[in-house]
């Protein structure tokens, strides 16, 4: 997710979008085929009420096109929430997802350094290719606490191992 706009695939759009479509279609097929899906919690119900409210708000919006665009984003995030809720059921699964997000953050970091080294600015600032500098900051701000969690709390965390070596 962090590097979602970095790599484009011709007319289709970004590589992350292509992968996302394949993952969602595969997940939906799996849910329909097996009939197994984790029960929604109050959070999910509230999130979908929010999405329905946004869909309804197109009726009185002064900027209908912008409202539809934002509603599509909320709908995609709702589907992603369901997918993550259904697929990540164990601590190991969740740790793998966190690690994937952190590694995706490294793609942004290296791309930003590459652009800085080559003097390529985006919006007057240095950022990863295809990424809004504000989105870069947000993605990295989300990734830092996740990286710290992985480093300090996971069984094979590098910092945890180093701290234990220093104590012993």
Secondary structure, DSSP 8 states (H G I E B T S, - for coil): -TTTTTSEETTTEEHHHHHHHHHHHHHHHHHHHH-------HHHHHHHHHHHHHHHGGGT-SSHHHHHHHHHHHHHHHHHHHHHHHH--SHHHHHHHHHHHHHHHHHHHHHHHHHHHTT--BTTB---TT--HHHHHHHHHHHHHHHHHHHHHSTT-HHHHHHHHHH-
